[in-house]
């Protein structure tokens, strides 16, 4: 059996550092594999695998994997700004285009992304900006900017939901839940195979 170079490269991300007898962390070492030829793979703390940002550190104030996907989706949203701001396009068409393109780009490879309060807050904030860009909400004569912004944000989200569109967070949670169910079912199948349960007919 032989390993692909890309698989070996993935193994070099996040390897625990080695320490000497005094507990001092040794310098980063490359992964060297000797087969028919000597392969040297540089140890890295992060890499991009098929558009998904992989990092060796998970206990960070921010999540680079989430930031990476949202930054790409943000570029897509900016590229369609004229369409989203066009008054001749119905709000339903704008929402549909947003879901098919911007959300679709943000959802790519999302199964392995970090799921916590910080991730959900980032997604909510990103989507709120996108929806406000499409939604026209006149400002009241006696309404200050902060109050108007909050009302616009809330009304845009309510309109998006009333038209039957799922938010980015809802889709993220659904994908994560389906992945968890698949893992559970797979483990259940392994347990059943190992314990040879009788078939019920």
C-alpha positions as CSV (number, residue, x, y, z in Angstrom):
1,X,0.0,0.0,0.0
2,X,1.3,3.5,-0.8
3,X,0.2,6.8,0.5
4,X,-0.6,9.8,-1.6
5,X,1.5,12.9,-1.0
6,X,-1.5,15.0,-0.2
7,X,-2.5,12.5,2.6
8,X,1.0,12.6,4.1
9,X,1.0,16.4,3.9
10,X,-2.3,16.4,5.9
11,X,-0.6,14.3,8.6
12,X,2.0,17.0,9.2
13,X,-0.6,19.6,10.3
14,X,-1.1,19.7,14.1
15,X,1.5,17.2,15.2
16,X,2.2,17.6,18.9
17,X,5.7,19.2,19.5
18,X,8.4,17.0,21.0
19,X,10.2,17.9,24.2
20,X,13.7,17.0,25.4
21,X,14.5,15.7,28.9
22,X,14.3,19.2,30.4
23,X,10.8,19.8,29.0
24,X,12.0,22.3,26.3
25,X,10.1,22.1,23.1
26,X,12.3,21.0,20.3
27,X,12.4,22.8,16.9
28,X,9.7,21.9,14.4
29,X,10.8,18.8,12.4
30,X,9.8,17.7,9.0
31,X,8.0,14.4,8.3
32,X,10.4,12.2,6.4
33,X,9.0,9.0,4.7
34,X,11.4,6.6,3.1
35,X,9.9,4.4,0.4
36,X,11.4,4.0,-3.1
37,X,12.5,7.6,-2.6
38,X,12.8,9.9,0.4
39,X,9.8,12.2,0.8
40,X,10.1,15.2,3.0
41,X,7.0,17.1,4.2
42,X,7.3,20.3,5.9
43,X,5.4,20.7,9.2
44,X,2.9,23.4,9.2
45,X,0.4,24.9,11.6
46,X,-2.3,25.5,9.0
47,X,-3.2,24.5,5.5
48,X,-6.0,24.8,2.9
49,X,-7.5,21.5,1.9
50,X,-10.0,21.7,-0.9
51,X,-11.0,25.2,0.1
52,X,-11.3,24.4,3.8
53,X,-8.9,26.0,6.2
54,X,-7.3,23.4,8.5
55,X,-5.5,24.5,11.7
56,X,-3.6,22.7,14.4
57,X,-4.8,25.1,17.1
58,X,-8.5,25.0,18.1
59,X,-8.5,26.9,21.4
60,X,-8.2,30.3,19.7
61,X,-10.2,33.5,20.3
62,X,-11.3,33.4,16.7
63,X,-11.9,30.4,14.3
64,X,-9.8,30.8,11.2
65,X,-11.8,28.1,9.4
66,X,-15.0,30.1,9.9
67,X,-13.3,33.4,9.0
68,X,-12.0,31.8,5.8
69,X,-15.4,30.6,4.5
70,X,-17.1,33.9,5.4
71,X,-14.4,35.9,3.7
72,X,-14.9,34.0,0.5
73,X,-18.7,34.4,0.8
74,X,-18.3,38.1,1.5
75,X,-16.4,38.6,-1.7
76,X,-19.2,36.8,-3.6
77,X,-21.7,39.2,-2.0
78,X,-19.7,42.2,-2.9
79,X,-19.5,41.0,-6.5
80,X,-23.3,41.0,-6.7
81,X,-23.8,44.3,-4.9
82,X,-25.4,46.0,-7.9
83,X,-27.9,43.2,-8.2
84,X,-28.8,43.1,-4.5
85,X,-29.3,46.9,-4.5
86,X,-31.3,47.1,-7.7
87,X,-34.8,48.4,-7.0
88,X,-36.1,46.7,-10.2
89,X,-35.4,43.2,-8.8
90,X,-38.0,41.8,-6.4
91,X,-36.9,41.0,-2.8
92,X,-37.8,37.4,-3.3
93,X,-35.4,37.1,-6.3
94,X,-32.7,38.8,-4.3
95,X,-33.2,36.4,-1.4
96,X,-33.2,33.4,-3.7
97,X,-30.0,34.5,-5.4
98,X,-28.4,35.1,-2.1
99,X,-29.3,31.6,-0.9
100,X,-28.1,29.9,-4.0
101,X,-24.8,31.8,-4.3
102,X,-23.6,33.5,-1.2
103,X,-25.0,30.9,1.3
104,X,-23.9,28.1,-1.0
105,X,-20.3,29.4,-1.0
106,X,-20.3,29.8,2.7
107,X,-21.7,26.3,3.2
108,X,-18.9,24.6,1.2
109,X,-17.0,22.2,3.4
110,X,-19.0,23.4,6.4
111,X,-19.4,19.9,7.9
112,X,-15.9,20.1,9.5
113,X,-16.2,23.7,10.7
114,X,-16.0,24.7,14.4
115,X,-19.5,24.9,16.0
116,X,-19.8,27.1,19.0
117,X,-21.3,30.4,20.1
118,X,-18.6,32.4,18.3
119,X,-19.2,30.7,15.0
120,X,-23.0,31.3,15.2
121,X,-22.5,34.9,16.1
122,X,-20.1,35.5,13.2
123,X,-22.6,33.8,10.8
124,X,-25.5,35.9,12.1
125,X,-23.6,39.1,11.8
126,X,-22.4,38.3,8.3
127,X,-25.9,37.3,7.1
128,X,-27.5,40.4,8.7
129,X,-25.2,42.7,6.7
130,X,-26.1,40.8,3.5
131,X,-29.8,40.9,4.1
132,X,-29.8,44.6,5.0
133,X,-28.0,45.3,1.7
134,X,-31.1,43.9,-0.2
135,X,-33.9,45.2,2.0
136,X,-35.2,48.7,1.6
137,X,-36.4,50.2,4.9
138,X,-37.1,54.0,5.0
139,X,-35.8,55.8,8.0
140,X,-38.4,57.6,10.2
141,X,-38.2,61.4,10.5
142,X,-37.6,61.2,14.3
143,X,-35.6,57.9,14.2
144,X,-31.9,58.0,15.0
145,X,-29.4,55.9,13.0
146,X,-28.9,53.2,15.6
147,X,-32.6,52.6,16.1
148,X,-33.2,52.6,12.3
149,X,-30.3,50.1,11.8
150,X,-31.7,47.7,14.4
151,X,-35.2,47.9,12.9
152,X,-34.0,47.4,9.4
153,X,-31.9,44.4,10.5
154,X,-34.9,42.8,12.3
155,X,-37.4,43.4,9.5
156,X,-35.0,42.0,6.9
157,X,-34.6,38.8,8.9
158,X,-38.3,38.5,9.5
159,X,-39.0,39.0,5.7
160,X,-36.4,36.4,4.8
161,X,-38.0,33.9,7.2
162,X,-41.6,34.7,6.1
163,X,-40.6,33.9,2.5
164,X,-39.5,30.4,3.5
165,X,-35.7,30.9,3.3
166,X,-33.5,29.2,5.9
167,X,-30.8,31.2,7.5
168,X,-27.1,30.4,7.2
169,X,-27.0,29.3,10.9
170,X,-30.0,27.0,10.4
171,X,-28.4,25.3,7.4
172,X,-25.1,25.0,9.2
173,X,-26.8,23.3,12.2
174,X,-28.8,21.0,10.0
175,X,-25.7,19.8,8.1
176,X,-23.9,19.3,11.5
177,X,-26.8,17.4,12.9
178,X,-27.0,15.2,9.8
179,X,-23.3,14.5,10.1
180,X,-23.7,13.6,13.7
181,X,-26.5,11.2,12.9
182,X,-24.5,9.5,10.1
183,X,-21.6,9.0,12.6
184,X,-24.0,7.6,15.2
185,X,-25.6,5.2,12.6
186,X,-22.1,4.1,11.4
187,X,-21.0,3.3,15.0
188,X,-24.3,1.6,15.6
189,X,-23.7,-0.6,12.6
190,X,-20.2,-1.5,13.8
191,X,-21.6,-2.4,17.2
192,X,-24.3,-4.6,15.7
193,X,-21.8,-6.4,13.5
194,X,-19.3,-7.0,16.3
195,X,-22.0,-8.3,18.7
196,X,-23.9,-10.4,16.0
197,X,-27.4,-9.5,17.1
198,X,-30.2,-11.9,16.0
199,X,-32.2,-10.7,13.0
200,X,-35.8,-9.9,13.9
201,X,-38.4,-10.8,11.2
